[in-house]
Amino acid sequence: MTTDGDLMMEYTNGHYYSLNQYLRETFGCKVYKLALNGGYTCPNRDGKLGTRGCIFCSEGGSGEFCPDEKLSVSEQIAEAKKRVSAKSGSGKYIAYFQSFTTTYMPADRLEQLLYAAILHEDICAVSVGTRPDCLPGEVLELLARLNTIKPVWVELGLQTVCEHTAKYIRRGYSLPVYDESVRRLRESGINTTAHVILGLPGETVDDMLKTVQYVGQTADGIKLQLLHVLKNTDLALEYAKGKFSTLSQDEYIDIVCRCIEVLPEKTVIHRLTGDGAKRLLIEPQWSANKKAVLNAMNKEFERRDIRQGKYSAENTQ
């Protein structure tokens, strides 16, 4: 649900440990993500677990901003670089395999794909989007080998720690599967980031904060995502029936502020919100202007004088 080169990376005002700050500390300059497409699918799509995907997932598996999968990795990198050329100048990039489930393919094919990216001269790190239940031993061994060449990060689609919500969104795995994957990734020296969706149907603010706190205790980084209702998803059908409502901008900003307050200082916040393809977005329409949302968010950070680590978890209940 994000564009390559997240806008939130431009906001480094000391209110939270941003990805931009982490990248500058790690690589010494501005770094941009290049969304790539490996041409894979997902066990929630090909029949192994289901055929309809997670209830919120778009037709492109969140890869609407990726280049054509038929292009080679080098060609995709060149095309993706053009998209961020107006704001990039450092010449350093992260190859982000974003759409569907990157590691859900034969290990030999995955090896060719990832090596083509990690050996590219302009790439300083590789980020792999996947599911916790799609990390077999041979894949972990491959990621560990690649990690000795350049940093490799794994992004896991957790979304929530509430099991009733996980079943509703058809996530397809239980929380212990996530726990075990994070443990094995840590043992392999792999940096991990968890994706969390705020505003899932039926969840309270306390439920959302519980998920964020859990991620802070388990992963190196977190991506916060506003729930988007997208066309041609089962979530859109639920929304049309009036089964839930989406968050207002003020509600979302308040929740994000509270999320920052409960996260450990060391947790890298990769993203504060996301922007899906506007042609697919049904609600909330206010989220389509991501820059305006982030500006409003920063003003609220200033008003509350938020500093990550200043507040304890107990203060936000």
C-alpha positions in Angstrom: 0.0 0.0 0.0 3.0 2.3 -0.3 4.9 4.2 -3.0 8.6 3.7 -3.4 10.5 6.3 -1.4 8.0 6.8 1.5 7.3 10.4 2.1 7.5 9.9 5.8 11.3 9.5 5.4 11.4 13.3 4.9 10.2 13.9 8.4 13.1 13.8 10.9 12.0 16.1 13.7 13.2 14.1 16.7 9.7 12.9 17.7 10.4 9.3 16.8 13.3 7.1 15.5 12.5 7.4 11.8 13.8 5.2 9.0 15.4 8.2 7.5 17.5 8.7 10.6 18.4 5.1 10.8 19.5 5.0 7.2 21.6 8.1 7.6 23.3 6.6 10.6 23.9 3.3 8.8 24.9 4.6 5.3 25.9 8.2 5.9 23.5 9.7 3.4 19.9 9.8 2.1 18.7 6.4 0.9 15.6 5.7 -1.2 13.5 2.5 -1.6 12.9 1.1 -5.0 9.8 -1.1 -5.2 10.5 -4.2 -7.3 8.4 -7.1 -8.4 9.6 -10.7 -8.5 6.6 -12.1 -10.2 5.5 -14.4 -7.3 2.2 -15.0 -5.7 1.0 -16.0 -2.2 -0.3 -19.1 -0.4 -3.4 -17.2 0.3 -3.9 -16.8 -3.5 -2.8 -20.0 -5.2 -5.0 -22.4 -3.2 -2.5 -23.6 -0.5 -4.4 -21.6 2.2 -7.0 -19.9 0.1 -7.7 -18.2 -3.2 -9.1 -14.8 -2.2 -6.1 -13.4 -0.4 -6.3 -11.4 2.9 -9.6 -9.5 3.1 -7.9 -6.1 2.5 -5.3 -7.1 -0.1 -5.4 -5.4 -3.5 -5.3 -7.3 -6.8 -1.6 -6.4 -7.2 -0.7 -7.6 -3.7 0.3 -4.1 -2.6 2.6 -3.9 -5.6 0.7 -1.3 -7.7 3.8 1.0 -7.8 6.2 -1.8 -8.8 7.6 -2.1 -12.4 6.4 -4.8 -14.7 7.4 -8.2 -13.4 8.5 -9.2 -16.9 11.4 -6.9 -16.7 14.8 -8.1 -15.4 15.8 -7.0 -11.9 18.3 -4.5 -13.5 15.6 -3.1 -15.7 13.2 -2.8 -12.8 15.9 -1.0 -10.8 16.5 1.5 -13.6 12.8 2.2 -14.0 12.2 2.5 -10.3 15.2 5.0 -10.0 13.5 7.2 -12.6 10.4 7.4 -10.3 12.5 8.9 -7.4 15.0 10.8 -9.5 13.4 14.1 -8.7 14.1 13.8 -5.0 17.1 11.5 -4.9 20.7 12.6 -5.2 22.8 10.2 -3.1 22.9 7.4 -5.6 22.1 4.9 -2.8 19.0 2.7 -2.9 17.3 -0.2 -1.2 15.9 -2.9 -3.4 12.5 -3.6 -1.9 10.7 -6.7 -3.2 7.3 -5.5 -2.2 4.4 -7.3 -4.0 2.7 -10.5 -2.7 5.0 -12.9 -0.8 8.6 -12.7 -2.0 9.9 -15.9 -0.4 7.0 -18.0 -1.7 8.9 -19.5 -4.6 11.6 -22.1 -5.2 14.8 -21.3 -3.4 16.9 -21.4 -6.5 14.7 -18.9 -8.3 14.7 -16.7 -5.2 18.5 -16.8 -5.1 18.8 -15.6 -8.7 16.4 -12.8 -8.0 18.0 -11.5 -4.8 21.6 -11.9 -6.0 20.7 -9.8 -9.1 19.6 -7.0 -6.8 22.2 -7.2 -4.1 25.1 -7.3 -6.5 23.8 -4.2 -8.4 26.2 -1.3 -7.8 23.6 1.2 -6.8 21.9 -1.0 -4.2 23.2 -0.8 -0.6 20.6 -3.1 1.0 17.8 -5.5 0.1 14.4 -5.6 1.8 12.2 -8.6 1.4 8.4 -8.5 2.0 7.0 -11.8 3.0 4.8 -13.8 5.4 6.1 -15.5 8.6 4.8 -18.8 7.4 6.9 -18.6 4.2 10.4 -18.8 5.6 11.7 -22.4 5.3 15.2 -23.3 6.3 16.8 -23.0 2.9 15.4 -19.5 2.5 16.8 -18.4 5.8 20.2 -19.8 4.9 20.0 -17.9 1.6 19.1 -14.6 3.4 21.9 -15.2 5.9 24.5 -15.6 3.0 23.3 -12.5 1.3 23.4 -10.6 4.5 27.2 -11.1 4.5 27.4 -9.2 1.2 25.0 -6.3 2.0 22.4 -5.8 4.6 19.2 -7.9 4.1 16.0 -6.9 5.9 12.8 -8.9 6.1 9.4 -7.3 6.4 6.7 -9.5 7.9 2.9 -8.9 7.4 1.7 -9.2 10.9 -1.1 -6.6 10.9 -2.5 -7.5 14.3 -1.8 -9.8 17.4 -5.5 -10.2 18.0 -6.4 -13.7 16.9 -10.1 -12.9 16.3 -9.1 -10.1 13.9 -6.5 -12.3 12.2 -9.2 -14.9 11.4 -11.5 -12.2 10.1 -8.9 -10.7 7.7 -7.9 -14.3 6.7 -4.3 -13.8 7.6 -3.8 -17.6 7.5 -1.3 -18.1 10.4 -1.3 -17.8 14.2 0.8 -15.5 16.3 3.3 -18.3 17.4 4.2 -18.6 13.7 5.3 -15.0 13.7 7.2 -15.4 17.0 9.1 -18.4 15.6 10.0 -16.6 12.4 11.3 -13.6 14.2 13.4 -15.8 16.5 14.9 -17.7 13.6 15.6 -14.4 11.7 17.3 -12.9 14.7 19.4 -16.1 15.0 20.4 -15.6 11.4 21.4 -12.0 12.0 18.5 -10.7 9.8 16.9 -7.3 10.6 13.1 -7.6 10.9 10.2 -5.2 10.4 6.6 -5.9 11.1 3.6 -4.4 9.2 0.7 -3.3 11.4 -2.7 -2.1 10.2 -4.5 0.5 12.3 -8.3 0.6 12.2 -9.1 -3.0 11.4 -12.8 -3.8 11.8 -13.7 -4.7 15.4 -10.5 -3.5 17.0 -10.3 -1.0 19.8 -7.5 1.5 20.3 -6.3 -0.7 23.1 -6.1 -3.7 20.7 -4.0 -1.6 18.3 -1.7 -0.4 21.0 -1.3 -4.1 22.2 -0.1 -5.0 18.7 2.3 -2.1 18.5 3.7 -2.9 21.9 4.2 -6.5 20.9 6.1 -5.5 17.7 8.3 -3.2 19.9 9.2 -6.2 22.0 9.9 -8.5 19.0 11.0 -6.7 15.8 13.7 -4.2 14.9 11.3 -1.9 13.1 7.6 -1.2 12.5 5.4 0.0 9.6 2.2 1.6 10.6 -0.6 1.5 8.0 -4.0 3.1 8.0 -6.7 0.6 6.9 -7.6 1.3 3.3 -10.8 0.1 1.7 -9.8 -0.7 -1.9 -11.9 -1.6 -4.9 -12.3 -5.3 -5.8 -11.5 -6.6 -2.3 -13.7 -8.5 0.1 -13.2 -5.7 2.6 -14.9 -3.4 0.1 -17.9 -5.7 0.1 -18.0 -5.6 3.9 -17.8 -1.8 3.9 -20.6 -1.6 1.3 -22.8 -3.6 3.7 -22.1 -1.1 6.5 -20.3 -3.6 8.7 -17.6 -1.1 9.8 -16.5 2.5 9.4 -13.0 3.8 8.7 -11.0 6.1 10.9 -11.2 9.9 10.6 -7.9 11.8 10.1 -8.0 13.1 13.7 -8.7 9.6 15.1 -5.8 8.2 13.1 -3.4 10.9 14.1 -4.3 10.4 17.8 -3.7 6.6 17.5 -0.3 7.1 15.8 0.7 9.5 18.5 -0.1 6.9 21.1 1.7 4.2 19.1 4.9 6.3 19.2 4.6 6.8 22.9 4.5 3.0 23.6 7.3 2.0 21.3 10.8 1.5 22.6 13.3 4.2 21.6 15.3 1.6 19.6 12.4 0.6 17.4 12.8 2.1 13.9 9.5 3.5 12.6 9.6 2.9 8.9 6.3 4.5 8.1 3.5 6.4 9.8 0.8 5.8 7.2 0.5 4.6 3.6 -1.0 5.6 0.3 -2.6 3.1 -2.0 -3.3 3.6 -5.7 -5.9 6.4 -5.8 -7.8 4.7 -8.6 -8.5 1.8 -6.1 -9.1 3.8 -3.0 -12.7 3.8 -1.7 -12.1 5.1 1.9 -10.8 7.0 3.7 -10.5 9.6 1.0 -8.6 12.0 3.2 -5.7 9.6 3.2 -5.1 10.3 -0.5 -3.2 13.5 0.3 -0.4 11.9 2.2 1.8 15.0 2.4 -1.1 16.9 4.1 -1.7 14.0 6.5 2.0 14.0 7.5 2.0 17.7 7.9 -1.0 17.5 10.2 0.7 14.6 12.1 3.8 16.7 12.7 1.8 19.6 14.0 0.1 17.2 16.5 3.5 15.9 17.5 4.6 19.4 18.2 1.4 20.2 20.1 1.8 17.2 22.3 5.6 17.6 22.6 6.0 13.9 21.8 9.4 12.5 22.2 9.8 8.7 21.8 10.8 7.1 25.1 9.4 10.0 27.2 6.2 8.2 28.0 5.7 4.8 29.6 3.1 2.3 28.3 1.0 2.9 31.5 0.6 6.6 30.6 -1.3 5.7 27.4 -4.0 3.4 28.8 
